[in-house]
Structure formats: C-alpha cells, structure tokens
Amino acid sequence: MGEKFGTSGPRALITGITSQDGAYLASLLLDKGYRVTGTLRPGGTMLNRAWRLETMGLAGRVTTVTVDLTDARAVSWLLDDHAPDEVYHLSAHSSVHSSFHIPAETFASNAVATTNLLEVIRTRHPRTRFYHASTSEMFGEAPEVPQTEKTLFRPRSPYAVAKVAAHQMTTLYRIAYGLFCVNGILFNHESPLRGPEFVTAKIVRGLVRWQAGLEDAPMALGRLDARRDWGFAGDYVRGMWSMLQAEGPDDYVLASGRTWSVRDFVSLTANALDMRLLWQGEGVGEVAIELDSGRTCVTVDPALFRPAEVGELRGDSSRARERLDWTPRVDLPELVAMMVAAEKVRQGLA
Ligand code: G4F
C-alpha cells in the first residue's frame, strides 16, 4: 500500500479505514468506481490493523496514509494531498466501555479530530462533502422510544459526550458555512469483522469456542438486560454513501427498528449453534446452562458493568427510508448465523 490506484472516478477519503465500517465502506466505494484513500492512526502494527482489509480482499486496492487527526496541520496536508470529493469520517475511539478509563483521549479522538477536518474543509476544500459517524449512543437515557433525528441527547459515557460534541460541530458547519456536512446516527451494527471488545463478537467467539471444547471457564458478561437495535454493517455503509449523494445535507438515523437484549443475543447464538440453553437465577447470580452437558456456560460479572449504562436504544429510520430509499436487508438471526459461520472458520473449525 502507499501508492495511488486508478486515475479516474471520484476520490473518497475514509478515516479509520481498517475498522469494520471502514472495510465495508471501502469495498462498496471501490465497486462504485471510487479511488479510495484511508487513514490509519499512528502506532500499532500492520498485522493487527490490516486483517479486515485483507479479509475483504482490499489490501493493495486502497491507498493508506498514517496520520494523527488531532494534529490540525497534518489534517490540512492530508486533504491538500488527496483532494477528496467525499470524506467519510469514521475514525474514532469506539469502545464505550474503555472511554470511561481514557476520557480525555476519547474526547480528542472523537471531537477534536472532527473539528480539525471540518475546519480544513471550510478554509481550503469547501466543495468536499463530509460524513460524520454519529451514533445512537448519544441518546443515552433517551426521553423517548424509538429515537429519531429530533430526539434529545442525554449521553451516558465519555464516548457519547465526545460524539455529541462532534455531531453538533458538524451541524454547526452546515448551518454557519453552508457546507455539505451530514451526521449518520447509526444504531449498533455488527458483522464478522466486529472486534471482540464488543458484546456480539465476544458472545459469538465465546460460544463457538465453548462448543468446540476450547474454553474451560464459562463466559462472563455484563448487563444481560441491556437492549440494543442491532443491524448489519454492510447495510449501514450503503446508507452512509446515500447520505452524501442526496440533493442537500441532513442528519439521518439508520436502524432496524427492533431491539433485543444481550441475553436474547446469547440465545440466538446458541440456536445458530444448535446448543440448548437454560437461563437460571437473577441479577449477578444469573447463569446460562448448556442442557446437554449440564455445565454453566455464561455467568454475570459486575466488573463488566459500566459506571452509567444505557438501558434501551431503538431507532426510527423513517427519514432515511423515505428520502434515501434505504432499508436494511439482513435481520439479526441472519446476521448471527453469518457471524457464527465466520467465527468457525477463524477458529479452524470449518
Ligand atoms: O457491544 P457493546 O460494547 O456496544 P455499545 O456500547 O452499544 O457501543 C457500540 O455501538 C454504538 C452504537 O452504534 C457505537 F457508537 C459504539 O462505538 C459501539 O460500536 O455493548 C452493547 C451492550 C451494552 O449495554 C453493554 O453494557 O452490551 C452490554 N454488555 C454486556 N456484557 C457488554 C458485555 N458489552 C461488552 N462490550 N462486553 C460485555 O461483556
């Protein structure tokens, strides 16, 4: 990587290209004839960063640049060098849980980096269209269910506070300077490329390994009652692209409109594996027992609870459905089956 590919077609810059969404979006844009450049943050090894691009067959088809987006001058050079028609700003500190441990770093990654990009677009590249990866997590302890583009934000984590700042900044640049800046308020979206720090990938990996006899200890989880609106990342990146092709800029919720609890996600994964589970007990004493072996395979560990939890998130994506003709194609049971199949391959079991 490091060289530019293709000499025609629109130019897209994806910050955070090695993330789950970065890899799916790069694939979509390449299929549409874009020339794609992606940023990587400094530090880390290529081995643990490039695996998603490799899994998607994209290594060598995109240009990558290492850049610290919290450095305003570096951001200016980046946009001058690559002159993108469209910027998809996906790079962020994305783990809600760990944002409680590194709040200042989270704020810099999520809010300051976004402001740097907007400011360079305003001063030097005002025709560039800008997508900001906002999130349902901003709703926090939401005053209404389902949540829309008009629902008030009550953030409940340093991650969400930083995302609210970046979201509002993006809106401000649209209003104050007339720039084409949009916020995609995406509800949880998963895939076989999801990292194991998130609950869906952790559950799938844990139960696949458990069934194969690769784990002795039960899997410990945090809040089993938390409810999320889970969709497939491949569907959600289509929505990102559509937002930048619209006639005018606006903010859009992308969501399935249905919620499931973390406990439900465990049960769906067990179903996909033909494992029969029995839930027993309550609160921190709740467990899931594998009926065939009689062994406990899931427990609750309060150390995994967050200082402030978001109970239920459910999105209403009517605006995106009506104006962008966006609909999710993959439902949660299908997504779980996809994640289980990929995990079996990863574990050398299929
Ligand atoms: O998978 P999670 O860590 O995702 P979370 O916090 O909802 O955030 C994800 O989705 C957001 C919305 O799109 C993004 F903005 C964000 O960047 C990220 O992609 O946790 C989901 C739920 C939480 O309620 C959590 O408390 O699962 C609960 N949970 C229960 N046990 C757990 C665990 N979460 C994790 N990560 N690990 C557990 O063991």
Boltz pocket constraint, residues with backbone or C-beta under 6 A from the ligand:
constraints:
  - pocket:
      binder: B
      contacts: [[A, 93], [A, 94], [A, 95], [A, 96], [A, 97], [A, 134], [A, 135], [A, 136], [A, 137], [A, 186], [A, 187], [A, 188], [A, 189], [A, 197], [A, 198], [A, 199], [A, 200], [A, 202], [A, 220], [A, 221], [A, 222], [A, 223], [A, 224], [A, 226], [A, 227], [A, 228], [A, 262], [A, 304], [A, 306], [A, 309], [A, 310]]
      max_distance: 6.0
